Amino acid sequence: MADAAARAGGAYGCPVELVADWPEPGDLPLVAPRLTVGPLRDSLPDDYPLAQLRNPYDAALWPLATAGFFKVKSRAAAALAPLGIAIPEL
């Protein structure tokens, strides 16, 4: 966890603290690229502030990831084209 916190702080240019339990909701928001179903989501109190930050290409591709890699691969070029990202044919 310490390594991940150090890398996140460096990548986002902000201090990162490891916490043993959720702070009170008014103290800090949780910042995550996407908080999906699972233990982290289940442990988050219902009223806890959440900031979900995504890269535009993640936001374009995430909805395609519902039925495996090949569905994403076949639709990725069309989803990324509006962002000016071209995927070379393999």
C-alpha positions in Angstrom: 0.0 0.0 0.0 2.8 2.4 0.8 4.3 2.0 -2.7 0.9 2.6 -4.3 0.3 5.7 -2.2 3.8 7.1 -3.0 3.2 6.5 -6.8 -0.3 8.0 -6.6 1.0 11.1 -4.8 3.7 11.5 -7.4 1.4 11.0 -10.3 -1.3 13.4 -9.1 1.0 15.9 -7.4 -0.7 15.7 -4.0 -0.1 14.3 -0.6 -1.5 10.8 0.1 -2.2 9.4 3.5 -2.9 5.8 4.3 -5.9 5.4 6.6 -6.9 2.4 8.7 -10.7 3.2 8.4 -12.9 5.6 6.5 -12.5 9.2 7.8 -15.7 11.1 8.6 -17.5 12.1 5.4 -16.7 15.8 5.7 -13.0 15.2 6.1 -11.8 13.8 2.7 -13.5 12.6 -0.5 -12.5 9.3 -1.9 -10.8 9.8 -5.3 -10.9 6.8 -7.6 -10.8 6.3 -11.4 -13.9 4.1 -11.2 -15.4 2.5 -8.1 -17.0 -0.8 -9.2 -18.9 -3.5 -7.3 -16.8 -5.2 -4.7 -15.2 -4.9 -1.2 -14.1 -1.3 -1.6 -17.6 -0.2 -2.7 -19.2 -2.3 0.0 -17.1 -0.7 2.7 -17.8 2.8 1.7 -20.6 4.5 3.7 -23.6 5.5 1.6 -23.2 9.2 2.2 -19.4 9.3 1.7 -18.2 11.9 -0.9 -16.7 10.2 -4.0 -14.8 11.9 -6.8 -14.4 9.6 -9.8 -11.8 10.9 -12.1 -11.3 9.2 -15.5 -9.2 9.8 -18.5 -11.4 10.5 -21.6 -10.2 7.3 -23.2 -11.2 5.2 -20.1 -14.6 6.8 -20.2 -15.0 6.0 -23.9 -13.9 2.3 -23.5 -15.3 1.3 -20.1 -19.0 0.9 -21.3 -17.7 -1.5 -24.0 -16.2 -3.9 -21.4 -19.3 -5.9 -20.7 -18.6 -9.2 -22.5 -14.9 -9.8 -22.9 -11.9 -8.4 -24.7 -13.0 -9.1 -28.3 -16.1 -6.9 -27.9 -13.9 -4.0 -26.7 -11.3 -4.6 -29.4 -13.9 -4.6 -32.2 -15.5 -1.3 -31.0 -12.4 0.5 -29.6 -11.5 2.4 -32.8 -15.0 3.9 -33.2 -15.1 4.8 -29.5 -11.7 6.5 -29.5 -12.0 8.3 -32.9 -13.9 11.3 -31.5 -11.0 11.8 -29.1 -8.5 11.9 -32.0 -7.0 8.6 -31.0 -6.3 6.2 -33.9 -5.8 2.5 -33.3 -3.6 0.8 -35.9 -5.0 -2.3 -37.5 -3.1 -5.4 -36.3 
